[in-house]
Amino acid sequence: MSLVYLKRKISPRVVNGHPWIFNNEVEKTEGNPAPGAIVEVFTHDKKFVGKGYYNSQSQIQVRLLTRDKRAEINEAWFLARIQECWKYRQQLGYTENCRLVFGEADSLPQLIIDKFNDYFVIQTLALGIDVWKPALVKALETVFSPKGIYERNDVPVRELEGLPQHKGFLSAPFDTKIMINENGFRFHVDIENGQKTGYFLDQQDNRRAIQHIVKGADVLGAFTYTGTFEIHAACYGAKSVLGLDISANAVEQARRNAALNGVQDICHFEAANAFDVLKQWGKEGRLYDVVMLDPPAFTKSRETIQKAITGYKEINLRGIKLIKPGGFLVTSSCTNLVNPDLFLQIIEMAAKDARRKIRQVTFQKQASDHPIIWGMENTEYLKFLIVQVQ
């Protein structure tokens, strides 16, 4: 097995738990590891750190899998990891739909596996984990006997690892338009063509948080995607619900989801640019009891972080202006580069510009099946906030 030695100044960060080793942090490599090969990592003074997969073409040259020198990375090791991930989700009560594997947070860097009842969606976002895809499929088959496994590797980040984008079946073909239950309601999920892995499981706990504030309310939702927040609002007793999304396909699926839950007379959806529509409705003086904003990530790089801050402030400013005194703003950010403190500052700035007073009702993060590891920023990404607007 090839050996990788860290530079002196880098060693403490990795020794203290971080699994990423960047190419400029490596002092030397002994041997000639092939891309994707397992290597052993040592500090500058030859103390064992861990074992991980290697890719000289990637900016992150090594991603650690284990700190156990005795561990052998093989099919049995991956089976044990999948079993451990499943045990953890079961302990938290996520037995039907969940993020079964959340990358670095589960010591399986760049691996995402979402469980939709008896169906599984896999993303292998780095070469080192991609080569173990057959072992991962075998592990899922052993632990779950699934009805189907689908690969959603149609993501640009794979190209940074020298990998092509593609998607397809990792099991016998099946109907990729499935149905799931969440919080007692039903939703269509298109795991082949939907965003990410087909459905945003990270908000499943947060959607319950709107239960009391939407009763009897006129609700507006923007960036609705397939209508999950809006349909929850309708099912929780809202008087009227309007959801906006720029994608006509998403709006059509949202309408199908509303009909599936019997709230099509309460819950309506329109294809529209939320930035433009909210600005215009603010000028017209429209008002709602509850405004819900769940926009996509506005940036994925630090170079454009200011653009993201401006975008979040602007959309929340427009949302706040549409809320009746005593109403509620429900807002989210999935940009991990916008940390929780910064996100709260953005909402505060938006409220001040709108000349409205706010008070916090609840501030939450992603669902607990997406665990957060302290010191790993990429595992803490979702911010979910409810404030009352006075």
KEKE-3310 file (N, C-alpha, C; in steps of 0.2 Angstrom, whole numbers, plus 5000, padded with zeros to 4 digits):
npx = (5004:5003:5010:5007:5013:5011:5013:5021:5014:5001:4997:4991:4978:4972:4974:4966:4954:4948:4944:4949:4963:4972:4980:4991:4995:5002:5017:5026:5024:5025:5028:5017:5003:4988:4974:4961:4965:4967:4976:4989:4990:5001:5008:5020:5030:5030:5019:5004:4990:4978:4967:4963:4955:4964:4968:4976:4973:4963:4959:4958:4967:4968:4955:4950:4945:4945:4951:4957:4971:4971:4960:4954:4950:4937:4925:4917:4920:4913:4900:4898:4899:4888:4878:4880:4876:4863:4858:4860:4851:4839:4839:4836:4823:4821:4814:4807:4809:4824:4840:4852:4866:4877:4889:4904:4900:4896:4908:4910:4916:4910:4900:4883:4868:4851:4836:4821:4808:4807:4816:4832:4843:4859:4873:4889:4902:4916:4931:4937:4927:4918:4924:4920:4907:4901:4902:4895:4882:4880:4880:4869:4859:4861:4857:4845:4837:4831:4818:4823:4837:4845:4856:4861:4872:4873:4880:4889:4901:4908:4916:4927:4934:4938:4928:4915:4898:4883:4868:4857:4851:4856:4851:4839:4829:4816:4800:4803:4796:4790:4781:4780:4778:4776:4776:4763:4757:4756:4767:4772:4787:4800:4813:4822:4822:4820:4826:4842:4843:4830:4821:4819:4824:4830:4822:4812:4808:4807:4796:4786:4786:4778:4766:4756:4756:4750:4737:4721:4726:4731:4742:4758:4769:4786:4798:4794:4796:4791:4780:4780:4781:4770:4759:4759:4755:4742:4736:4738:4728:4727:4719:4720:4732:4746:4758:4773:4784:4798:4799:4790:4788:4790:4779:4768:4770:4768:4755:4749:4753:4746:4733:4734:4734:4721:4719:4718:4709:4712:4725:4735:4746:4758:4768:4781:4793:4800:4807:4803:4789:4786:4791:4783:4770:4772:4772:4759:4753:4748:4745:4749:4746:4756:4772:4782:4798:4810:4823:4834:4852:4862:4875:4890:4903:4916:4920:4909:4901:4896:4887:4877:4873:4867:4857:4849:4846:4838:4827:4821:4818:4808:4799:4795:4789:4777:4769:4757:4754:4759:4760:4769:4786:4793:4808:4822:4839:4850:4864:4879:4890:4885:4885:4876:4876:4878:4867:4856:4859:4857:4843:4840:4844:4836:4824:4825:4827:4815:4808:4802:4798:4804:4802:4810:4804:4807:4823:4831:4840:4846:4837:4839:4844:4853:4867:4877:4894:4905:4916:4917:4913:4905:4896:4886:4874:4860:4849:4835:4822:4809:4800:4791:4782:4781)
npy = (4994:5011:5026:5041:5056:5070:5088:5097:5108:5105:5093:5094:5098:5088:5077:5080:5077:5081:5075:5078:5080:5091:5094:5102:5100:5089:5082:5071:5057:5039:5026:5022:5026:5022:5031:5033:5022:5015:5022:5024:5036:5047:5057:5071:5066:5053:5046:5036:5041:5038:5029:5031:5036:5039:5052:5059:5069:5077:5091:5089:5078:5066:5057:5053:5037:5029:5029:5018:5008:4994:4991:4984:4990:4984:4974:4969:4979:4990:4985:4984:4998:5003:4996:5002:5015:5013:5008:5020:5029:5022:5022:5036:5036:5037:5028:5025:5035:5043:5051:5040:5039:5052:5057:5064:5066:5053:5046:5042:5049:5060:5052:5049:5043:5041:5035:5030:5024:5008:5010:5016:5029:5033:5044:5045:5055:5057:5050:5040:5034:5031:5020:5010:5007:4995:4987:4994:4994:4980:4979:4987:4978:4967:4972:4978:4972:4979:4986:4993:5002:5017:5027:5044:5052:5063:5076:5091:5092:5080:5080:5087:5077:5070:5062:5056:5063:5055:5045:5031:5014:5004:4992:4980:4987:4999:5007:5024:5034:5036:5034:5042:5043:5056:5064:5060:5063:5062:5060:5062:5056:5059:5051:5049:5061:5072:5086:5085:5071:5068:5072:5083:5078:5084:5094:5088:5087:5100:5105:5101:5111:5122:5119:5125:5139:5141:5138:5142:5153:5164:5159:5161:5154:5153:5148:5134:5122:5105:5107:5104:5111:5119:5111:5104:5115:5117:5105:5106:5115:5128:5143:5147:5143:5148:5144:5147:5144:5144:5134:5126:5112:5108:5114:5108:5095:5098:5102:5089:5083:5090:5086:5073:5073:5078:5092:5101:5111:5121:5123:5131:5133:5142:5145:5155:5169:5171:5182:5193:5193:5194:5207:5215:5212:5217:5231:5232:5231:5219:5207:5194:5181:5172:5170:5159:5155:5146:5145:5140:5136:5150:5152:5142:5144:5153:5165:5171:5174:5186:5190:5180:5184:5196:5191:5183:5193:5202:5194:5190:5203:5207:5197:5199:5212:5208:5203:5202:5213:5205:5193:5179:5175:5162:5155:5149:5143:5135:5136:5132:5140:5151:5155:5150:5162:5172:5171:5174:5187:5192:5191:5200:5212:5213:5214:5227:5235:5234:5240:5234:5225:5211:5195:5180:5164:5150:5142:5131:5117:5106:5090:5077:5065:5070:5071:5083:5087:5093:5106:5102:5110:5108:5099:5106:5114:5118:5131:5135:5146:5153:5168:5180:5194:5210)
npz = (5000:4996:5003:5011:5016:5027:5027:5040:5046:5043:5048:5062:5060:5052:5060:5071:5066:5053:5037:5025:5014:5006:4990:4991:5004:5006:5009:5004:4994:4995:4984:4970:4969:4961:4953:4964:4972:4988:5001:5015:5027:5035:5048:5047:5055:5054:5061:5062:5053:5046:5034:5017:5002:4986:4974:4963:4953:4959:4968:4981:4988:4996:5004:5019:5026:5037:5054:5059:5060:5059:5051:5036:5020:5011:5003:5014:5024:5019:5019:5033:5036:5030:5037:5050:5047:5044:5057:5065:5059:5062:5076:5077:5073:5059:5048:5036:5025:5022:5023:5020:5020:5023:5017:5022:5035:5039:5038:5025:5013:5001:4997:4994:4999:4997:5005:4999:5005:4999:4989:4982:4980:4974:4975:4969:4972:4970:4964:4971:4979:4970:4963:4972:4970:4966:4977:4986:4981:4983:4997:5000:4994:5002:5015:5014:5004:4992:4982:4971:4964:4960:4951:4953:4946:4939:4940:4940:4949:4949:4938:4942:4948:4937:4932:4922:4920:4923:4923:4929:4930:4944:4948:4943:4930:4935:4938:4939:4944:4959:4975:4991:5009:5020:5035:5037:5025:5007:4993:4976:4969:4958:4954:4944:4936:4945:4955:4962:4971:4969:4978:4992:5007:5018:5023:5030:5043:5047:5040:5048:5057:5054:5057:5066:5064:5052:5052:5047:5039:5025:5014:5006:4996:4990:4977:4977:4972:4971:4979:4993:5006:5004:5002:5015:5022:5018:5022:5035:5038:5032:5025:5012:4999:4990:4978:4971:4957:4946:4937:4926:4925:4938:4944:4939:4944:4958:4958:4955:4967:4976:4973:4976:4989:4992:4992:4982:4980:4989:4988:4977:4962:4953:4938:4939:4941:4956:4961:4953:4954:4968:4970:4962:4968:4980:4978:4974:4985:4991:5004:5015:5027:5030:5024:5014:5010:5001:4994:4981:4982:4982:4979:4976:4978:4986:4980:4975:4986:4990:4981:4984:4997:4994:4986:4995:5005:4997:4992:5004:5010:5001:5003:5017:5016:5011:5021:5033:5048:5062:5056:5049:5044:5035:5032:5022:5020:5009:5007:5011:5013:5018:5034:5049:5058:5049:5041:5049:5052:5039:5037:5048:5043:5031:5037:5044:5033:5027:5037:5048:5063:5070:5078:5084:5081:5079:5076:5066:5059:5046:5044:5056:5051:5043:5049:5058:5059:5070:5066:5053:5040:5028:5032:5039:5033:5030:5035:5044:5047:5057:5059:5068:5061:5064)
capx = (5000:5007:5010:5006:5015:5008:5017:5021:5009:4995:4996:4986:4971:4970:4975:4961:4947:4946:4945:4951:4970:4973:4986:4997:4996:5006:5025:5028:5021:5029:5024:5014:4996:4983:4969:4956:4968:4968:4983:4989:4992:5005:5011:5027:5035:5028:5014:4999:4984:4972:4967:4958:4956:4968:4967:4981:4970:4959:4962:4958:4971:4966:4949:4951:4939:4945:4957:4959:4976:4970:4955:4955:4945:4935:4917:4915:4921:4908:4894:4898:4898:4881:4874:4880:4872:4856:4857:4859:4844:4834:4839:4833:4816:4820:4814:4804:4813:4830:4847:4855:4873:4878:4896:4909:4897:4896:4914:4910:4917:4907:4894:4876:4863:4844:4832:4814:4805:4811:4820:4838:4847:4866:4878:4897:4904:4923:4933:4939:4921:4915:4926:4917:4900:4898:4902:4889:4876:4879:4879:4862:4855:4861:4854:4838:4833:4827:4815:4827:4843:4846:4862:4861:4878:4873:4882:4896:4906:4911:4921:4933:4938:4940:4923:4909:4891:4878:4863:4855:4849:4861:4848:4835:4825:4810:4797:4807:4791:4787:4777:4782:4774:4780:4772:4756:4755:4759:4771:4776:4795:4803:4820:4826:4823:4819:4832:4847:4841:4823:4816:4823:4823:4833:4817:4806:4807:4806:4790:4781:4786:4774:4759:4751:4756:4747:4730:4716:4730:4732:4749:4761:4776:4790:4803:4790:4798:4785:4775:4779:4779:4763:4754:4759:4752:4735:4734:4738:4722:4727:4713:4722:4739:4748:4765:4777:4791:4800:4799:4783:4787:4789:4772:4764:4771:4766:4748:4748:4754:4740:4727:4735:4732:4715:4719:4719:4704:4715:4732:4736:4753:4759:4775:4783:4800:4798:4810:4799:4782:4785:4792:4777:4765:4773:4770:4752:4750:4746:4747:4748:4747:4762:4776:4787:4804:4814:4826:4840:4858:4863:4882:4893:4910:4917:4921:4902:4897:4893:4881:4872:4871:4863:4851:4845:4843:4833:4821:4818:4815:4802:4794:4793:4784:4770:4767:4752:4757:4758:4760:4775:4790:4796:4813:4828:4845:4854:4871:4884:4895:4882:4884:4870:4876:4877:4860:4852:4861:4854:4836:4839:4845:4830:4818:4827:4826:4807:4805:4797:4801:4803:4804:4811:4799:4811:4828:4833:4845:4843:4834:4844:4847:4859:4871:4882:4900:4908:4923:4917:4908:4901:4890:4881:4872:4854:4846:4827:4820:4802:4800:4784:4784:4776)
capy = (5000:5017:5030:5048:5060:5077:5093:5098:5113:5103:5088:5094:5099:5081:5072:5082:5074:5082:5069:5080:5081:5094:5092:5106:5098:5083:5082:5067:5050:5034:5022:5025:5024:5023:5035:5029:5017:5016:5024:5025:5043:5048:5064:5072:5063:5046:5044:5034:5045:5035:5026:5034:5035:5044:5054:5065:5073:5081:5096:5085:5072:5060:5058:5048:5033:5026:5030:5012:5005:4987:4990:4983:4993:4979:4974:4968:4985:4994:4982:4986:5005:5004:4993:5006:5021:5012:5008:5026:5032:5019:5025:5042:5036:5038:5021:5025:5039:5046:5051:5034:5041:5059:5059:5065:5065:5046:5043:5039:5055:5061:5047:5051:5038:5042:5029:5032:5017:5002:5012:5019:5033:5034:5048:5044:5061:5057:5044:5035:5031:5028:5013:5005:5007:4988:4985:4998:4991:4973:4980:4989:4972:4963:4975:4980:4968:4984:4986:4996:5006:5021:5031:5050:5055:5069:5082:5094:5091:5074:5082:5089:5071:5067:5057:5059:5064:5050:5042:5025:5009:5000:4986:4979:4993:4999:5014:5028:5039:5033:5038:5041:5046:5061:5067:5058:5065:5058:5064:5059:5058:5057:5050:5050:5068:5077:5089:5081:5064:5068:5075:5086:5075:5088:5098:5084:5089:5108:5106:5100:5117:5127:5116:5129:5146:5141:5137:5148:5158:5165:5157:5162:5150:5154:5142:5129:5115:5101:5109:5100:5115:5122:5105:5103:5121:5116:5100:5109:5120:5135:5145:5147:5143:5149:5142:5149:5141:5146:5128:5123:5105:5107:5117:5102:5090:5101:5101:5082:5082:5093:5082:5067:5074:5081:5099:5105:5117:5126:5124:5132:5134:5146:5146:5162:5171:5174:5189:5198:5193:5197:5214:5218:5212:5222:5238:5232:5231:5212:5205:5187:5179:5168:5169:5154:5156:5140:5146:5136:5139:5156:5151:5136:5146:5159:5170:5174:5174:5193:5189:5176:5188:5201:5188:5181:5199:5204:5190:5190:5209:5207:5193:5203:5217:5205:5200:5206:5214:5199:5187:5175:5173:5155:5156:5144:5144:5129:5138:5130:5145:5156:5151:5152:5168:5177:5170:5178:5194:5194:5192:5206:5218:5213:5217:5234:5239:5234:5244:5229:5222:5203:5191:5173:5159:5144:5142:5124:5115:5100:5085:5074:5060:5073:5073:5088:5085:5100:5107:5101:5115:5106:5095:5110:5119:5121:5135:5136:5151:5156:5174:5184:5200:5215)
capz = (5000:4996:5009:5010:5022:5028:5029:5047:5048:5041:5052:5067:5057:5050:5066:5075:5064:5047:5033:5018:5013:4999:4986:4993:5011:5006:5009:4999:4993:4994:4980:4965:4969:4955:4955:4967:4977:4996:5004:5022:5028:5041:5049:5045:5059:5053:5065:5058:5054:5044:5027:5013:4994:4983:4967:4961:4949:4962:4973:4988:4985:4999:5008:5024:5027:5044:5058:5062:5056:5057:5046:5029:5016:5007:5003:5021:5027:5017:5022:5040:5037:5028:5043:5055:5045:5045:5064:5067:5057:5065:5082:5077:5070:5052:5046:5030:5021:5025:5020:5024:5020:5022:5015:5027:5042:5040:5037:5019:5010:4994:4995:4996:4998:5000:5005:4998:5007:4997:4984:4985:4975:4975:4971:4971:4969:4970:4960:4976:4981:4964:4962:4976:4969:4966:4984:4990:4979:4986:5004:5000:4993:5008:5021:5013:4998:4989:4975:4966:4966:4955:4951:4950:4945:4933:4944:4938:4953:4947:4933:4946:4949:4931:4931:4918:4922:4920:4928:4927:4935:4947:4949:4938:4929:4938:4937:4944:4947:4965:4980:4997:5014:5024:5040:5036:5018:5001:4988:4971:4968:4952:4956:4938:4933:4949:4957:4966:4971:4967:4984:4998:5013:5023:5026:5032:5050:5047:5037:5053:5061:5051:5058:5070:5061:5045:5053:5045:5036:5018:5014:5000:4995:4984:4976:4979:4969:4970:4983:4999:5011:5003:5004:5022:5025:5016:5026:5042:5040:5029:5022:5005:4998:4983:4978:4965:4955:4939:4933:4924:4927:4945:4946:4937:4949:4964:4957:4956:4974:4980:4971:4979:4996:4992:4994:4976:4980:4993:4986:4970:4960:4947:4936:4939:4944:4962:4963:4950:4956:4974:4970:4959:4973:4986:4975:4973:4992:4993:5010:5017:5034:5031:5017:5015:5005:5001:4988:4980:4984:4977:4977:4978:4979:4990:4976:4973:4992:4991:4977:4988:5002:4991:4984:5001:5008:4993:4992:5011:5010:4997:5007:5023:5014:5009:5027:5037:5055:5066:5052:5049:5038:5035:5027:5022:5015:5009:5005:5017:5013:5022:5040:5053:5061:5044:5038:5054:5050:5033:5039:5052:5038:5027:5041:5045:5027:5027:5043:5051:5068:5069:5083:5082:5083:5079:5071:5065:5054:5042:5048:5060:5047:5039:5055:5058:5062:5072:5062:5045:5038:5023:5035:5042:5027:5030:5040:5043:5052:5057:5063:5067:5058:5067)
cpx = (5004:5005:5011:5008:5013:5014:5016:5015:5002:4993:4991:4979:4968:4969:4969:4954:4945:4948:4949:4959:4971:4980:4992:4998:5001:5013:5028:5024:5026:5025:5021:5007:4992:4977:4963:4958:4967:4975:4983:4992:4996:5007:5018:5032:5033:5023:5007:4993:4977:4973:4962:4960:4960:4966:4971:4978:4965:4962:4962:4961:4969:4960:4949:4944:4939:4952:4960:4964:4975:4964:4957:4949:4943:4928:4914:4915:4915:4901:4893:4896:4890:4876:4874:4876:4865:4854:4856:4853:4838:4833:4835:4825:4815:4820:4811:4808:4818:4836:4851:4863:4874:4885:4900:4906:4896:4902:4914:4910:4914:4903:4888:4872:4856:4840:4824:4810:4809:4815:4826:4841:4854:4869:4885:4900:4912:4925:4934:4933:4917:4917:4923:4910:4897:4897:4896:4883:4875:4877:4871:4857:4855:4857:4847:4834:4828:4823:4818:4832:4844:4852:4860:4867:4879:4874:4889:4902:4911:4917:4927:4937:4940:4934:4918:4903:4887:4873:4860:4853:4855:4858:4844:4830:4818:4807:4800:4802:4788:4783:4779:4777:4779:4775:4765:4753:4759:4762:4773:4783:4797:4811:4825:4827:4822:4826:4836:4845:4833:4818:4821:4821:4825:4828:4811:4804:4804:4799:4784:4781:4781:4766:4754:4751:4752:4739:4725:4720:4730:4740:4752:4768:4780:4796:4800:4792:4792:4780:4774:4778:4772:4758:4754:4755:4744:4732:4734:4732:4723:4721:4714:4729:4741:4755:4767:4783:4792:4799:4792:4782:4786:4782:4767:4764:4768:4758:4746:4748:4748:4734:4728:4733:4725:4714:4720:4714:4707:4722:4733:4743:4753:4766:4776:4790:4798:4801:4805:4792:4782:4787:4786:4771:4766:4771:4762:4749:4747:4749:4745:4749:4754:4765:4781:4792:4809:4818:4832:4847:4860:4871:4885:4901:4910:4918:4914:4898:4893:4886:4875:4869:4866:4856:4846:4842:4837:4826:4817:4815:4808:4797:4791:4788:4777:4767:4762:4755:4754:4758:4767:4779:4793:4802:4819:4834:4849:4861:4875:4889:4892:4881:4878:4870:4875:4870:4855:4853:4858:4847:4835:4840:4839:4825:4819:4825:4818:4804:4800:4801:4799:4805:4805:4806:4804:4817:4831:4838:4842:4841:4840:4847:4852:4864:4876:4888:4904:4915:4923:4911:4903:4895:4885:4879:4865:4852:4839:4825:4812:4803:4793:4786:4778:4776)
cpy = (5006:5022:5037:5052:5067:5081:5094:5102:5110:5097:5088:5095:5092:5076:5074:5080:5076:5077:5071:5082:5084:5093:5096:5105:5092:5084:5078:5060:5045:5028:5026:5024:5026:5027:5031:5024:5020:5017:5025:5032:5043:5055:5065:5068:5055:5043:5042:5039:5042:5032:5029:5033:5041:5046:5060:5070:5078:5086:5093:5078:5066:5062:5052:5044:5030:5028:5024:5008:4998:4986:4989:4985:4988:4979:4973:4975:4990:4992:4984:4994:5006:5001:4998:5013:5019:5011:5015:5030:5028:5021:5032:5042:5037:5031:5020:5029:5043:5046:5045:5036:5048:5060:5059:5064:5057:5042:5039:5045:5055:5055:5049:5045:5040:5036:5032:5025:5011:5004:5017:5023:5035:5040:5047:5050:5062:5050:5038:5031:5028:5021:5008:5004:5000:4985:4988:4995:4984:4974:4982:4983:4968:4965:4976:4976:4973:4982:4989:5001:5010:5026:5038:5054:5060:5075:5084:5092:5085:5075:5084:5083:5067:5061:5060:5059:5058:5048:5036:5020:5005:4993:4985:4985:4993:5006:5019:5034:5035:5037:5037:5045:5050:5064:5066:5060:5062:5062:5060:5061:5055:5057:5050:5057:5073:5080:5085:5074:5063:5071:5077:5083:5079:5092:5095:5086:5096:5109:5105:5107:5122:5125:5121:5136:5146:5140:5143:5154:5158:5164:5158:5158:5152:5149:5136:5122:5111:5102:5106:5105:5118:5117:5104:5109:5120:5110:5101:5114:5127:5136:5145:5147:5144:5148:5144:5146:5143:5140:5126:5116:5104:5109:5111:5097:5092:5101:5094:5080:5084:5089:5076:5067:5077:5088:5104:5111:5123:5128:5125:5134:5138:5146:5153:5163:5174:5181:5194:5199:5196:5204:5218:5218:5216:5229:5238:5232:5224:5210:5197:5186:5176:5168:5164:5155:5150:5140:5141:5139:5144:5156:5145:5138:5152:5165:5174:5174:5181:5193:5185:5180:5193:5197:5186:5187:5201:5200:5190:5197:5209:5202:5196:5208:5214:5202:5205:5207:5208:5192:5184:5174:5166:5155:5151:5146:5137:5130:5137:5136:5151:5153:5154:5159:5173:5177:5174:5185:5197:5196:5198:5212:5219:5216:5225:5238:5239:5238:5240:5226:5215:5200:5183:5168:5152:5145:5135:5123:5110:5095:5081:5068:5063:5076:5079:5086:5092:5100:5105:5105:5113:5101:5099:5115:5122:5125:5136:5140:5153:5162:5177:5191:5205:5221)
cpz = (5000:5002:5008:5017:5022:5029:5037:5049:5047:5046:5058:5065:5055:5056:5070:5072:5057:5042:5026:5019:5006:4996:4989:5001:5011:5005:5004:4999:4991:4990:4974:4964:4963:4958:4958:4972:4984:4998:5011:5022:5035:5042:5047:5049:5059:5058:5061:5059:5052:5037:5024:5006:4991:4976:4966:4957:4952:4967:4980:4986:4989:5004:5013:5025:5034:5047:5061:5058:5054:5052:5039:5025:5010:5007:5010:5025:5025:5019:5029:5041:5035:5034:5049:5053:5046:5053:5067:5065:5061:5072:5083:5075:5063:5049:5039:5025:5024:5021:5024:5025:5018:5022:5021:5034:5044:5038:5030:5014:5003:4992:4998:4994:5001:4999:5004:4999:5004:4991:4986:4979:4978:4971:4974:4968:4969:4967:4966:4979:4976:4962:4966:4975:4969:4973:4988:4988:4982:4993:5004:4999:4999:5014:5020:5008:4995:4983:4969:4968:4960:4956:4949:4951:4940:4937:4942:4942:4952:4942:4936:4948:4943:4929:4927:4922:4919:4926:4925:4932:4938:4950:4943:4937:4933:4937:4942:4946:4953:4969:4987:5002:5018:5029:5039:5029:5013:4996:4982:4971:4962:4953:4950:4936:4938:4951:4962:4966:4970:4972:4989:5005:5019:5026:5029:5039:5051:5044:5043:5057:5060:5054:5061:5067:5055:5046:5051:5041:5028:5018:5006:5000:4989:4983:4979:4977:4968:4975:4990:5005:5010:5004:5011:5025:5024:5021:5033:5043:5037:5026:5014:5005:4991:4983:4971:4963:4948:4935:4932:4926:4934:4947:4944:4942:4956:4963:4958:4963:4978:4979:4975:4986:4997:4994:4988:4976:4984:4991:4979:4968:4953:4945:4935:4942:4950:4964:4959:4953:4963:4974:4967:4964:4979:4984:4975:4980:4994:5000:5012:5025:5035:5024:5019:5009:5006:4995:4987:4982:4979:4975:4979:4978:4983:4986:4975:4980:4993:4987:4980:4993:5000:4989:4990:5004:5004:4993:4999:5012:5007:5000:5013:5021:5012:5015:5031:5044:5059:5062:5053:5043:5040:5030:5028:5018:5015:5007:5011:5018:5017:5029:5044:5055:5055:5041:5043:5053:5044:5034:5043:5047:5034:5031:5042:5039:5025:5032:5047:5057:5068:5076:5081:5085:5084:5074:5071:5059:5050:5047:5051:5056:5042:5045:5053:5062:5064:5069:5055:5043:5033:5026:5038:5037:5027:5036:5038:5049:5051:5062:5062:5065:5060:5064)
residu = (MET:SER:LEU:VAL:TYR:LEU:LYS:ARG:LYS:ILE:SER:PRO:ARG:VAL:VAL:ASN:GLY:HIS:PRO:TRP:ILE:PHE:ASN:ASN:GLU:VAL:GLU:LYS:THR:GLU:GLY:ASN:PRO:ALA:PRO:GLY:ALA:ILE:VAL:GLU:VAL:PHE:THR:HIS:ASP:LYS:LYS:PHE:VAL:GLY:LYS:GLY:TYR:TYR:ASN:SER:GLN:SER:GLN:ILE:GLN:VAL:ARG:LEU:LEU:THR:ARG:ASP:LYS:ARG:ALA:GLU:ILE:ASN:GLU:ALA:TRP:PHE:LEU:ALA:ARG:ILE:GLN:GLU:CYS:TRP:LYS:TYR:ARG:GLN:GLN:LEU:GLY:TYR:THR:GLU:ASN:CYS:ARG:LEU:VAL:PHE:GLY:GLU:ALA:ASP:SER:LEU:PRO:GLN:LEU:ILE:ILE:ASP:LYS:PHE:ASN:ASP:TYR:PHE:VAL:ILE:GLN:THR:LEU:ALA:LEU:GLY:ILE:ASP:VAL:TRP:LYS:PRO:ALA:LEU:VAL:LYS:ALA:LEU:GLU:THR:VAL:PHE:SER:PRO:LYS:GLY:ILE:TYR:GLU:ARG:ASN:ASP:VAL:PRO:VAL:ARG:GLU:LEU:GLU:GLY:LEU:PRO:GLN:HIS:LYS:GLY:PHE:LEU:SER:ALA:PRO:PHE:ASP:THR:LYS:ILE:MET:ILE:ASN:GLU:ASN:GLY:PHE:ARG:PHE:HIS:VAL:ASP:ILE:GLU:ASN:GLY:GLN:LYS:THR:GLY:TYR:PHE:LEU:ASP:GLN:GLN:ASP:ASN:ARG:ARG:ALA:ILE:GLN:HIS:ILE:VAL:LYS:GLY:ALA:ASP:VAL:LEU:GLY:ALA:PHE:THR:TYR:THR:GLY:THR:PHE:GLU:ILE:HIS:ALA:ALA:CYS:TYR:GLY:ALA:LYS:SER:VAL:LEU:GLY:LEU:ASP:ILE:SER:ALA:ASN:ALA:VAL:GLU:GLN:ALA:ARG:ARG:ASN:ALA:ALA:LEU:ASN:GLY:VAL:GLN:ASP:ILE:CYS:HIS:PHE:GLU:ALA:ALA:ASN:ALA:PHE:ASP:VAL:LEU:LYS:GLN:TRP:GLY:LYS:GLU:GLY:ARG:LEU:TYR:ASP:VAL:VAL:MET:LEU:ASP:PRO:PRO:ALA:PHE:THR:LYS:SER:ARG:GLU:THR:ILE:GLN:LYS:ALA:ILE:THR:GLY:TYR:LYS:GLU:ILE:ASN:LEU:ARG:GLY:ILE:LYS:LEU:ILE:LYS:PRO:GLY:GLY:PHE:LEU:VAL:THR:SER:SER:CYS:THR:ASN:LEU:VAL:ASN:PRO:ASP:LEU:PHE:LEU:GLN:ILE:ILE:GLU:MET:ALA:ALA:LYS:ASP:ALA:ARG:ARG:LYS:ILE:ARG:GLN:VAL:THR:PHE:GLN:LYS:GLN:ALA:SER:ASP:HIS:PRO:ILE:ILE:TRP:GLY:MET:GLU:ASN:THR:GLU:TYR:LEU:LYS:PHE:LEU:ILE:VAL:GLN:VAL:GLN)
# end
